């Protein structure tokens, strides 16, 4: 497993675990980041990511992307 922040642009990965406090995990779940979901990294700028998840595009800070573990 690796953090989502380390995925390459254009790579599609599967979420395996989400770390952090309950409120952080809940916020990510509301954005569509749940275990088993497929995520594609659309672009990166300054460590921040734009991801395609559940037919939506979502921007994540690098610190939030580090909490989402994928493979």
PDB file of N, CA, C and O in Angstrom:
ATOM      1  N   UNK A   1       0.845  -1.195   0.000  1.00  0.00           N
ATOM      2  CA  UNK A   1       0.000   0.000   0.000  1.00  0.00           C
ATOM      3  C   UNK A   1       0.883   1.248   0.000  1.00  0.00           C
ATOM      4  O   UNK A   1       2.004   1.246   0.508  1.00  0.00           O
ATOM      5  N   UNK A   2       0.342   2.298  -0.581  1.00  0.00           N
ATOM      6  CA  UNK A   2       1.027   3.595  -0.620  1.00  0.00           C
ATOM      7  C   UNK A   2      -0.016   4.699  -0.483  1.00  0.00           C
ATOM      8  O   UNK A   2      -1.196   4.474  -0.752  1.00  0.00           O
ATOM      9  N   UNK A   3       0.411   5.889  -0.068  1.00  0.00           N
ATOM     10  CA  UNK A   3      -0.539   7.009  -0.005  1.00  0.00           C
ATOM     11  C   UNK A   3      -0.970   7.432  -1.408  1.00  0.00           C
ATOM     12  O   UNK A   3      -0.193   7.326  -2.357  1.00  0.00           O
ATOM     13  N   UNK A   4      -2.191   7.906  -1.537  1.00  0.00           N
ATOM     14  CA  UNK A   4      -2.710   8.390  -2.817  1.00  0.00           C
ATOM     15  C   UNK A   4      -1.819   9.496  -3.383  1.00  0.00           C
ATOM     16  O   UNK A   4      -1.702   9.635  -4.600  1.00  0.00           O
ATOM     17  N   UNK A   5      -1.194  10.281  -2.509  1.00  0.00           N
ATOM     18  CA  UNK A   5      -0.337  11.379  -2.949  1.00  0.00           C
ATOM     19  C   UNK A   5       0.841  10.881  -3.785  1.00  0.00           C
ATOM     20  O   UNK A   5       1.427  11.662  -4.535  1.00  0.00           O
ATOM     21  N   UNK A   6       1.200   9.605  -3.674  1.00  0.00           N
ATOM     22  CA  UNK A   6       2.342   9.066  -4.422  1.00  0.00           C
ATOM     23  C   UNK A   6       1.937   8.436  -5.752  1.00  0.00           C
ATOM     24  O   UNK A   6       2.805   8.011  -6.514  1.00  0.00           O
ATOM     25  N   UNK A   7       0.647   8.366  -6.046  1.00  0.00           N
ATOM     26  CA  UNK A   7       0.195   7.797  -7.314  1.00  0.00           C
ATOM     27  C   UNK A   7       0.564   8.748  -8.453  1.00  0.00           C
ATOM     28  O   UNK A   7       0.606   9.965  -8.274  1.00  0.00           O
ATOM     29  N   UNK A   8       0.828   8.174  -9.616  1.00  0.00           N
ATOM     30  CA  UNK A   8       1.206   8.967 -10.781  1.00  0.00           C
ATOM     31  C   UNK A   8      -0.041   9.524 -11.487  1.00  0.00           C
ATOM     32  O   UNK A   8      -1.143   8.995 -11.340  1.00  0.00           O
ATOM     33  N   UNK A   9       0.160  10.589 -12.246  1.00  0.00           N
ATOM     34  CA  UNK A   9      -0.929  11.179 -13.029  1.00  0.00           C
ATOM     35  C   UNK A   9      -1.420  10.147 -14.041  1.00  0.00           C
ATOM     36  O   UNK A   9      -0.620   9.520 -14.735  1.00  0.00           O
ATOM     37  N   UNK A  10      -2.727   9.973 -14.120  1.00  0.00           N
ATOM     38  CA  UNK A  10      -3.329   9.021 -15.036  1.00  0.00           C
ATOM     39  C   UNK A  10      -3.476   7.627 -14.461  1.00  0.00           C
ATOM     40  O   UNK A  10      -4.120   6.773 -15.070  1.00  0.00           O
ATOM     41  N   UNK A  11      -2.896   7.382 -13.305  1.00  0.00           N
ATOM     42  CA  UNK A  11      -2.960   6.058 -12.679  1.00  0.00           C
ATOM     43  C   UNK A  11      -4.301   5.866 -11.967  1.00  0.00           C
ATOM     44  O   UNK A  11      -4.783   6.765 -11.279  1.00  0.00           O
ATOM     45  N   UNK A  12      -4.893   4.686 -12.141  1.00  0.00           N
ATOM     46  CA  UNK A  12      -6.122   4.333 -11.438  1.00  0.00           C
ATOM     47  C   UNK A  12      -5.768   3.335 -10.345  1.00  0.00           C
ATOM     48  O   UNK A  12      -5.146   2.305 -10.606  1.00  0.00           O
ATOM     49  N   UNK A  13      -6.170   3.650  -9.123  1.00  0.00           N
ATOM     50  CA  UNK A  13      -5.846   2.819  -7.965  1.00  0.00           C
ATOM     51  C   UNK A  13      -7.113   2.521  -7.182  1.00  0.00           C
ATOM     52  O   UNK A  13      -8.152   3.144  -7.404  1.00  0.00           O
ATOM     53  N   UNK A  14      -7.024   1.567  -6.267  1.00  0.00           N
ATOM     54  CA  UNK A  14      -8.148   1.181  -5.416  1.00  0.00           C
ATOM     55  C   UNK A  14      -7.841   1.577  -3.982  1.00  0.00           C
ATOM     56  O   UNK A  14      -6.745   1.321  -3.485  1.00  0.00           O
ATOM     57  N   UNK A  15      -8.808   2.203  -3.315  1.00  0.00           N
ATOM     58  CA  UNK A  15      -8.625   2.620  -1.921  1.00  0.00           C
ATOM     59  C   UNK A  15      -8.670   1.385  -1.026  1.00  0.00           C
ATOM     60  O   UNK A  15      -9.608   0.592  -1.100  1.00  0.00           O
ATOM     61  N   UNK A  16      -7.656   1.225  -0.184  1.00  0.00           N
ATOM     62  CA  UNK A  16      -7.578   0.087   0.718  1.00  0.00           C
ATOM     63  C   UNK A  16      -7.791   0.469   2.184  1.00  0.00           C
ATOM     64  O   UNK A  16      -8.286  -0.339   2.970  1.00  0.00           O
ATOM     65  N   UNK A  17      -7.416   1.705   2.554  1.00  0.00           N
ATOM     66  CA  UNK A  17      -7.555   2.128   3.952  1.00  0.00           C
ATOM     67  C   UNK A  17      -7.538   3.648   4.007  1.00  0.00           C
ATOM     68  O   UNK A  17      -6.877   4.301   3.199  1.00  0.00           O
ATOM     69  N   UNK A  18      -8.272   4.206   4.966  1.00  0.00           N
ATOM     70  CA  UNK A  18      -8.258   5.653   5.197  1.00  0.00           C
ATOM     71  C   UNK A  18      -7.904   5.878   6.651  1.00  0.00           C
ATOM     72  O   UNK A  18      -8.561   5.357   7.552  1.00  0.00           O
ATOM     73  N   UNK A  19      -6.857   6.660   6.873  1.00  0.00           N
ATOM     74  CA  UNK A  19      -6.372   6.904   8.236  1.00  0.00           C
ATOM     75  C   UNK A  19      -6.785   8.295   8.698  1.00  0.00           C
ATOM     76  O   UNK A  19      -7.265   9.108   7.908  1.00  0.00           O
ATOM     77  N   UNK A  20      -6.595   8.556   9.973  1.00  0.00           N
ATOM     78  CA  UNK A  20      -6.910   9.868  10.528  1.00  0.00           C
ATOM     79  C   UNK A  20      -8.044   9.798  11.538  1.00  0.00           C
ATOM     80  O   UNK A  20      -8.589   8.731  11.819  1.00  0.00           O
ATOM     81  N   UNK A  21      -8.382  10.954  12.073  1.00  0.00           N
ATOM     82  CA  UNK A  21      -9.468  11.035  13.057  1.00  0.00           C
ATOM     83  C   UNK A  21     -10.804  10.736  12.396  1.00  0.00           C
ATOM     84  O   UNK A  21     -10.922  10.756  11.171  1.00  0.00           O
ATOM     85  N   UNK A  22     -11.803  10.458  13.217  1.00  0.00           N
ATOM     86  CA  UNK A  22     -13.134  10.111  12.710  1.00  0.00           C
ATOM     87  C   UNK A  22     -13.701  11.205  11.812  1.00  0.00           C
ATOM     88  O   UNK A  22     -14.297  10.904  10.777  1.00  0.00           O
ATOM     89  N   UNK A  23     -13.524  12.480  12.194  1.00  0.00           N
ATOM     90  CA  UNK A  23     -14.099  13.558  11.391  1.00  0.00           C
ATOM     91  C   UNK A  23     -13.405  13.672  10.030  1.00  0.00           C
ATOM     92  O   UNK A  23     -14.043  14.028   9.038  1.00  0.00           O
ATOM     93  N   UNK A  24     -12.113  13.375   9.979  1.00  0.00           N
ATOM     94  CA  UNK A  24     -11.385  13.406   8.703  1.00  0.00           C
ATOM     95  C   UNK A  24     -11.856  12.265   7.817  1.00  0.00           C
ATOM     96  O   UNK A  24     -12.103  12.468   6.628  1.00  0.00           O
ATOM     97  N   UNK A  25     -11.984  11.074   8.377  1.00  0.00           N
ATOM     98  CA  UNK A  25     -12.448   9.918   7.607  1.00  0.00           C
ATOM     99  C   UNK A  25     -13.878  10.137   7.103  1.00  0.00           C
ATOM    100  O   UNK A  25     -14.211   9.757   5.980  1.00  0.00           O
ATOM    101  N   UNK A  26     -14.709  10.745   7.933  1.00  0.00           N
ATOM    102  CA  UNK A  26     -16.096  11.033   7.534  1.00  0.00           C
ATOM    103  C   UNK A  26     -16.125  12.033   6.380  1.00  0.00           C
ATOM    104  O   UNK A  26     -16.893  11.867   5.432  1.00  0.00           O
ATOM    105  N   UNK A  27     -15.291  13.069   6.458  1.00  0.00           N
ATOM    106  CA  UNK A  27     -15.230  14.079   5.392  1.00  0.00           C
ATOM    107  C   UNK A  27     -14.803  13.436   4.074  1.00  0.00           C
ATOM    108  O   UNK A  27     -15.397  13.712   3.032  1.00  0.00           O
ATOM    109  N   UNK A  28     -13.775  12.579   4.109  1.00  0.00           N
ATOM    110  CA  UNK A  28     -13.321  11.908   2.896  1.00  0.00           C
ATOM    111  C   UNK A  28     -14.399  10.978   2.348  1.00  0.00           C
ATOM    112  O   UNK A  28     -14.565  10.871   1.133  1.00  0.00           O
ATOM    113  N   UNK A  29     -15.132  10.306   3.232  1.00  0.00           N
ATOM    114  CA  UNK A  29     -16.220   9.421   2.795  1.00  0.00           C
ATOM    115  C   UNK A  29     -17.315  10.221   2.096  1.00  0.00           C
ATOM    116  O   UNK A  29     -17.885   9.756   1.109  1.00  0.00           O
ATOM    117  N   UNK A  30     -17.613  11.415   2.595  1.00  0.00           N
ATOM    118  CA  UNK A  30     -18.628  12.262   1.974  1.00  0.00           C
ATOM    119  C   UNK A  30     -18.199  12.723   0.580  1.00  0.00           C
ATOM    120  O   UNK A  30     -19.042  12.997  -0.275  1.00  0.00           O
ATOM    121  N   UNK A  31     -16.888  12.807   0.355  1.00  0.00           N
ATOM    122  CA  UNK A  31     -16.367  13.182  -0.962  1.00  0.00           C
ATOM    123  C   UNK A  31     -16.317  11.987  -1.915  1.00  0.00           C
ATOM    124  O   UNK A  31     -16.072  12.155  -3.110  1.00  0.00           O
ATOM    125  N   UNK A  32     -16.549  10.780  -1.390  1.00  0.00           N
ATOM    126  CA  UNK A  32     -16.546   9.586  -2.229  1.00  0.00           C
ATOM    127  C   UNK A  32     -15.360   8.676  -2.013  1.00  0.00           C
ATOM    128  O   UNK A  32     -15.246   7.642  -2.671  1.00  0.00           O
ATOM    129  N   UNK A  33     -14.472   9.042  -1.101  1.00  0.00           N
ATOM    130  CA  UNK A  33     -13.286   8.234  -0.832  1.00  0.00           C
ATOM    131  C   UNK A  33     -13.619   7.189   0.232  1.00  0.00           C
ATOM    132  O   UNK A  33     -13.469   7.429   1.430  1.00  0.00           O
ATOM    133  N   UNK A  34     -14.078   6.019  -0.236  1.00  0.00           N
ATOM    134  CA  UNK A  34     -14.432   4.915   0.652  1.00  0.00           C
ATOM    135  C   UNK A  34     -13.643   3.677   0.227  1.00  0.00           C
ATOM    136  O   UNK A  34     -13.211   3.576  -0.922  1.00  0.00           O
ATOM    137  N   UNK A  35     -13.457   2.744   1.148  1.00  0.00           N
ATOM    138  CA  UNK A  35     -12.679   1.548   0.856  1.00  0.00           C
ATOM    139  C   UNK A  35     -13.285   0.772  -0.305  1.00  0.00           C
ATOM    140  O   UNK A  35     -14.500   0.586  -0.381  1.00  0.00           O
ATOM    141  N   UNK A  36     -12.418   0.323  -1.208  1.00  0.00           N
ATOM    142  CA  UNK A  36     -12.841  -0.451  -2.361  1.00  0.00           C
ATOM    143  C   UNK A  36     -13.142   0.386  -3.593  1.00  0.00           C
ATOM    144  O   UNK A  36     -13.283  -0.158  -4.688  1.00  0.00           O
ATOM    145  N   UNK A  37     -13.243   1.694  -3.433  1.00  0.00           N
ATOM    146  CA  UNK A  37     -13.572   2.584  -4.560  1.00  0.00           C
ATOM    147  C   UNK A  37     -12.334   2.806  -5.434  1.00  0.00           C
ATOM    148  O   UNK A  37     -11.215   2.890  -4.928  1.00  0.00           O
ATOM    149  N   UNK A  38     -12.546   2.900  -6.745  1.00  0.00           N
ATOM    150  CA  UNK A  38     -11.461   3.175  -7.692  1.00  0.00           C
ATOM    151  C   UNK A  38     -11.303   4.683  -7.852  1.00  0.00           C
ATOM    152  O   UNK A  38     -12.289   5.412  -7.963  1.00  0.00           O
ATOM    153  N   UNK A  39     -10.047   5.144  -7.863  1.00  0.00           N
ATOM    154  CA  UNK A  39      -9.725   6.569  -7.966  1.00  0.00           C
ATOM    155  C   UNK A  39      -8.678   6.744  -9.056  1.00  0.00           C
ATOM    156  O   UNK A  39      -7.716   5.979  -9.127  1.00  0.00           O
ATOM    157  N   UNK A  40      -8.864   7.751  -9.905  1.00  0.00           N
ATOM    158  CA  UNK A  40      -7.880   8.086 -10.932  1.00  0.00           C
ATOM    159  C   UNK A  40      -7.312   9.463 -10.633  1.00  0.00           C
ATOM    160  O   UNK A  40      -8.060  10.412 -10.400  1.00  0.00           O
ATOM    161  N   UNK A  41      -5.981   9.572 -10.638  1.00  0.00           N
ATOM    162  CA  UNK A  41      -5.327  10.866 -10.432  1.00  0.00           C
ATOM    163  C   UNK A  41      -5.355  11.611 -11.758  1.00  0.00           C
ATOM    164  O   UNK A  41      -4.765  11.160 -12.740  1.00  0.00           O
ATOM    165  N   UNK A  42      -6.041  12.753 -11.789  1.00  0.00           N
ATOM    166  CA  UNK A  42      -6.192  13.533 -13.018  1.00  0.00           C
ATOM    167  C   UNK A  42      -5.017  14.493 -13.191  1.00  0.00           C
ATOM    168  O   UNK A  42      -4.456  14.603 -14.281  1.00  0.00           O
ATOM    169  N   UNK A  43      -4.644  15.190 -12.105  1.00  0.00           N
ATOM    170  CA  UNK A  43      -3.501  16.108 -12.195  1.00  0.00           C
ATOM    171  C   UNK A  43      -2.949  16.382 -10.802  1.00  0.00           C
ATOM    172  O   UNK A  43      -3.588  16.114  -9.784  1.00  0.00           O
ATOM    173  N   UNK A  44      -1.733  16.930 -10.800  1.00  0.00           N
ATOM    174  CA  UNK A  44      -1.067  17.320  -9.555  1.00  0.00           C
ATOM    175  C   UNK A  44      -0.489  18.713  -9.748  1.00  0.00           C
ATOM    176  O   UNK A  44       0.058  19.035 -10.802  1.00  0.00           O
ATOM    177  N   UNK A  45      -0.620  19.534  -8.706  1.00  0.00           N
ATOM    178  CA  UNK A  45      -0.019  20.873  -8.713  1.00  0.00           C
ATOM    179  C   UNK A  45       0.481  21.179  -7.318  1.00  0.00           C
ATOM    180  O   UNK A  45      -0.308  21.284  -6.379  1.00  0.00           O
ATOM    181  N   UNK A  46       1.779  21.322  -7.178  1.00  0.00           N
ATOM    182  CA  UNK A  46       2.349  21.659  -5.882  1.00  0.00           C
ATOM    183  C   UNK A  46       2.031  20.643  -4.801  1.00  0.00           C
ATOM    184  O   UNK A  46       1.908  21.008  -3.632  1.00  0.00           O
ATOM    185  N   UNK A  47       1.895  19.385  -5.164  1.00  0.00           N
ATOM    186  CA  UNK A  47       1.580  18.346  -4.195  1.00  0.00           C
ATOM    187  C   UNK A  47       0.096  18.097  -4.023  1.00  0.00           C
ATOM    188  O   UNK A  47      -0.297  17.048  -3.513  1.00  0.00           O
ATOM    189  N   UNK A  48      -0.740  19.043  -4.440  1.00  0.00           N
ATOM    190  CA  UNK A  48      -2.189  18.864  -4.356  1.00  0.00           C
ATOM    191  C   UNK A  48      -2.669  18.058  -5.558  1.00  0.00           C
ATOM    192  O   UNK A  48      -2.072  18.126  -6.632  1.00  0.00           O
ATOM    193  N   UNK A  49      -3.751  17.292  -5.377  1.00  0.00           N
ATOM    194  CA  UNK A  49      -4.235  16.401  -6.418  1.00  0.00           C
ATOM    195  C   UNK A  49      -5.642  16.749  -6.854  1.00  0.00           C
ATOM    196  O   UNK A  49      -6.440  17.258  -6.066  1.00  0.00           O
ATOM    197  N   UNK A  50      -5.940  16.475  -8.104  1.00  0.00           N
ATOM    198  CA  UNK A  50      -7.319  16.435  -8.588  1.00  0.00           C
ATOM    199  C   UNK A  50      -7.563  14.987  -8.979  1.00  0.00           C
ATOM    200  O   UNK A  50      -6.840  14.425  -9.801  1.00  0.00           O
ATOM    201  N   UNK A  51      -8.592  14.387  -8.382  1.00  0.00           N
ATOM    202  CA  UNK A  51      -8.875  12.974  -8.573  1.00  0.00           C
ATOM    203  C   UNK A  51     -10.279  12.792  -9.134  1.00  0.00           C
ATOM    204  O   UNK A  51     -11.189  13.564  -8.834  1.00  0.00           O
ATOM    205  N   UNK A  52     -10.435  11.762  -9.950  1.00  0.00           N
ATOM    206  CA  UNK A  52     -11.750  11.359 -10.436  1.00  0.00           C
ATOM    207  C   UNK A  52     -12.205  10.196  -9.564  1.00  0.00           C
ATOM    208  O   UNK A  52     -11.563   9.146  -9.520  1.00  0.00           O
ATOM    209  N   UNK A  53     -13.328  10.402  -8.867  1.00  0.00           N
ATOM    210  CA  UNK A  53     -13.883   9.371  -7.998  1.00  0.00           C
ATOM    211  C   UNK A  53     -15.399   9.428  -8.099  1.00  0.00           C
ATOM    212  O   UNK A  53     -15.983  10.503  -7.973  1.00  0.00           O
ATOM    213  N   UNK A  54     -16.040   8.298  -8.322  1.00  0.00           N
ATOM    214  CA  UNK A  54     -17.501   8.214  -8.424  1.00  0.00           C
ATOM    215  C   UNK A  54     -18.087   9.255  -9.378  1.00  0.00           C
ATOM    216  O   UNK A  54     -18.992  10.000  -9.001  1.00  0.00           O
ATOM    217  N   UNK A  55     -17.582   9.310 -10.597  1.00  0.00           N
ATOM    218  CA  UNK A  55     -18.079  10.226 -11.636  1.00  0.00           C
ATOM    219  C   UNK A  55     -17.974  11.704 -11.264  1.00  0.00           C
ATOM    220  O   UNK A  55     -18.708  12.533 -11.802  1.00  0.00           O
ATOM    221  N   UNK A  56     -17.069  12.036 -10.349  1.00  0.00           N
ATOM    222  CA  UNK A  56     -16.840  13.428  -9.962  1.00  0.00           C
ATOM    223  C   UNK A  56     -15.343  13.697  -9.943  1.00  0.00           C
ATOM    224  O   UNK A  56     -14.534  12.773  -9.862  1.00  0.00           O
ATOM    225  N   UNK A  57     -14.988  14.964 -10.020  1.00  0.00           N
ATOM    226  CA  UNK A  57     -13.592  15.360  -9.833  1.00  0.00           C
ATOM    227  C   UNK A  57     -13.494  16.106  -8.521  1.00  0.00           C
ATOM    228  O   UNK A  57     -14.262  17.028  -8.247  1.00  0.00           O
ATOM    229  N   UNK A  58     -12.523  15.681  -7.709  1.00  0.00           N
ATOM    230  CA  UNK A  58     -12.372  16.225  -6.362  1.00  0.00           C
ATOM    231  C   UNK A  58     -10.929  16.670  -6.175  1.00  0.00           C
ATOM    232  O   UNK A  58     -10.003  15.945  -6.539  1.00  0.00           O
ATOM    233  N   UNK A  59     -10.733  17.862  -5.608  1.00  0.00           N
ATOM    234  CA  UNK A  59      -9.393  18.345  -5.284  1.00  0.00           C
ATOM    235  C   UNK A  59      -9.066  17.971  -3.844  1.00  0.00           C
ATOM    236  O   UNK A  59      -9.883  18.143  -2.939  1.00  0.00           O
ATOM    237  N   UNK A  60      -7.850  17.455  -3.651  1.00  0.00           N
ATOM    238  CA  UNK A  60      -7.390  17.074  -2.316  1.00  0.00           C
ATOM    239  C   UNK A  60      -6.049  17.733  -2.041  1.00  0.00           C
ATOM    240  O   UNK A  60      -5.188  17.799  -2.918  1.00  0.00           O
ATOM    241  N   UNK A  61      -5.876  18.221  -0.813  1.00  0.00           N
ATOM    242  CA  UNK A  61      -4.561  18.717  -0.418  1.00  0.00           C
ATOM    243  C   UNK A  61      -3.624  17.528  -0.256  1.00  0.00           C
ATOM    244  O   UNK A  61      -4.072  16.387  -0.142  1.00  0.00           O
ATOM    245  N   UNK A  62      -2.339  17.794  -0.247  1.00  0.00           N
ATOM    246  CA  UNK A  62      -1.370  16.713  -0.102  1.00  0.00           C
ATOM    247  C   UNK A  62      -1.538  16.012   1.244  1.00  0.00           C
ATOM    248  O   UNK A  62      -1.396  14.792   1.323  1.00  0.00           O
ATOM    249  N   UNK A  63      -1.838  16.764   2.300  1.00  0.00           N
ATOM    250  CA  UNK A  63      -1.997  16.142   3.624  1.00  0.00           C
ATOM    251  C   UNK A  63      -3.202  15.203   3.657  1.00  0.00           C
ATOM    252  O   UNK A  63      -3.146  14.154   4.298  1.00  0.00           O
ATOM    253  N   UNK A  64      -4.286  15.566   2.978  1.00  0.00           N
ATOM    254  CA  UNK A  64      -5.453  14.678   2.919  1.00  0.00           C
ATOM    255  C   UNK A  64      -5.143  13.463   2.048  1.00  0.00           C
ATOM    256  O   UNK A  64      -5.544  12.346   2.376  1.00  0.00           O
ATOM    257  N   UNK A  65      -4.431  13.674   0.941  1.00  0.00           N
ATOM    258  CA  UNK A  65      -4.102  12.556   0.052  1.00  0.00           C
ATOM    259  C   UNK A  65      -3.172  11.566   0.730  1.00  0.00           C
ATOM    260  O   UNK A  65      -3.178  10.387   0.379  1.00  0.00           O
ATOM    261  N   UNK A  66      -2.375  12.010   1.688  1.00  0.00           N
ATOM    262  CA  UNK A  66      -1.494  11.104   2.436  1.00  0.00           C
ATOM    263  C   UNK A  66      -2.287  10.174   3.350  1.00  0.00           C
ATOM    264  O   UNK A  66      -1.784   9.120   3.738  1.00  0.00           O
ATOM    265  N   UNK A  67      -3.507  10.543   3.698  1.00  0.00           N
ATOM    266  CA  UNK A  67      -4.336   9.712   4.590  1.00  0.00           C
ATOM    267  C   UNK A  67      -5.066   8.592   3.859  1.00  0.00           C
ATOM    268  O   UNK A  67      -5.576   7.665   4.488  1.00  0.00           O
ATOM    269  N   UNK A  68      -5.117   8.674   2.527  1.00  0.00           N
ATOM    270  CA  UNK A  68      -5.815   7.659   1.732  1.00  0.00           C
ATOM    271  C   UNK A  68      -4.775   6.669   1.214  1.00  0.00           C
ATOM    272  O   UNK A  68      -3.937   7.018   0.382  1.00  0.00           O
ATOM    273  N   UNK A  69      -4.835   5.434   1.709  1.00  0.00           N
ATOM    274  CA  UNK A  69      -3.867   4.407   1.296  1.00  0.00           C
ATOM    275  C   UNK A  69      -4.483   3.573   0.172  1.00  0.00           C
ATOM    276  O   UNK A  69      -5.624   3.121   0.262  1.00  0.00           O
ATOM    277  N   UNK A  70      -3.698   3.385  -0.881  1.00  0.00           N
ATOM    278  CA  UNK A  70      -4.188   2.707  -2.097  1.00  0.00           C
ATOM    279  C   UNK A  70      -3.195   1.647  -2.550  1.00  0.00           C
ATOM    280  O   UNK A  70      -2.072   1.567  -2.052  1.00  0.00           O
ATOM    281  N   UNK A  71      -3.638   0.831  -3.512  1.00  0.00           N
ATOM    282  CA  UNK A  71      -2.702  -0.058  -4.216  1.00  0.00           C
ATOM    283  C   UNK A  71      -3.203  -0.315  -5.611  1.00  0.00           C
ATOM    284  O   UNK A  71      -2.562  -1.039  -6.374  1.00  0.00           O
TER     285      UNK A  71
END
